[in-house]
Amino acid sequence: MRHLRPASFLVLVSCLSPSVAGACSCISSGPPCQNFFQSDTVFVGTVTGIRPLDSPVERSVLDRTVVAFKVEQAVRGIQGPAVEVRTGQGGGDCGFDFKIGQRYVVYAYRPKDGTLGSGICSRTRLAAEAAEDLAYFAALPPTGSGARMFGTVKHWEHDPANRNTVQHGPVADVQVLLRGPRGTYSAMSDTAGKYAITGIPAGAYEIDVLPPPAFSGRATPRKVEFTDPRACRAEDISLRYDGRIIGVLLDAAGRPAPGVRLDFIAAEHPDKPPSFTSRIQPRMAPGDSNSSRCRQAATSSPSGLRCRWMPRPAIPRRSIRESC
């Protein structure tokens, strides 16, 4: 996640009023080498005071409290011995629950008005719980030879019987690529599913994946940006089997039946809604030696499915159920 901005996380609120009811859901802020270069300001300091914003005009759903800090270590984007940071009140507004007298490592964003803000969706934390961050600050070199992107490739599948998603472990031999104007950089995942791409010049890139034949390579492209050659990015990748059910649907007379929707239902739960629905093919090839009314050519479902033929009104209605 880039910064604690309204577009950077999900907030469910009932209305934009001083009383906020809802929940805050955050994407992982990543390791220090990622969040450091995505934050406008980073410092280590102790809370010396907490007050509400001065007037209702200043109030917003996300920024309601002003926290004063005595700066112990100015790491990035800050000067001076003291600073104020805005945050929410906690609960559903993503505000960080700072305590007077406590020491923190603060990752903050700076909006156009020049103030600073932070919250639970940033990497801000108690200094006592920030050993990794403090070690990174101490070892940060003045220059870098290239950014790094790393993560784990895992196999996830939708279970139609239980209607949830199940992880099936790491995937090896997946080529992960970064494509951008500065070139293409890649790495292969190992037996633990881990990969690492190093020596990446600063710039914007798009992630692409070339999986083994059993897995689908279709995915929504993800864009990443490295603003500094010392930066990093943690990007885990999920793959699914390239499961397909293909065949030719025939009517009672053995003729191809175009335009018929097939609903696939988990065999363990025949009364639940379909797990997925076929795409309607306007033309089907008659005489296919491998065709059948419902043939499972390849599927990722271990629980077994059966299909229900639901013809359009123009086709005589029949109650036909066959196991794949």
C-alpha angles and dihedrals in degrees: 000000000000106000140332093271125138090255094050101069142021119261123178111201133165096220142338096265133121088262106069119192120181143066137287119223119187136193113228111275091217130225123321093265089059103040094041093067093039093057124080093213134023125179145147115235149143124247112245100172146000126204138160119256112280100247139012088245089068093049122111133167092259105033114052105129134055116213119196118211136192103220115230099171124015103204105167138005099353140097133184136048097273138037140174124225127193122220141154128270094255132251112069098359097069092242119157115240099230118183127210112252094020122122118229144180102227127201108190140177126220117217124199093277090065097242123126126240137183141165147161093297090065125073091256111138145148111293088232088063096042104078091131092051095047091048090051092051091051094049098040107129121221091240137015139217095219142321124269133222121192141161146126129282112218137180115239127177136184111240105215093193096058095023094229138105121261128196115224100187138263125332121220130204096033115145111220115196136191113203122192145133090278092057142273122296126186148173137186125238116242129221090284090053092248124140136173130193115197138182094043115165117227113272145084121304142176122227118230129179131207106193130185115279095265092062131071118249092196111113140137107269113250121211124209133180131206113201096181134032088232093058129104137198129208110211121170115196129212123206132190132198114265089239118173138173111209136170145104122283114220128194124228091279092054095253124133111267109210124195096028119140118223119205115201114211128189107252092224092056109035092161095056124091117277117285090220139341130229124245112250112247111203093205129036125188112245120214096033104159091212096048127113137161091268119001125173106216097169132347138167094214113108092186098066128243136220127201130227118211109224107179123196119257090259089066118069107262115247131169102233124166123170132172117241 
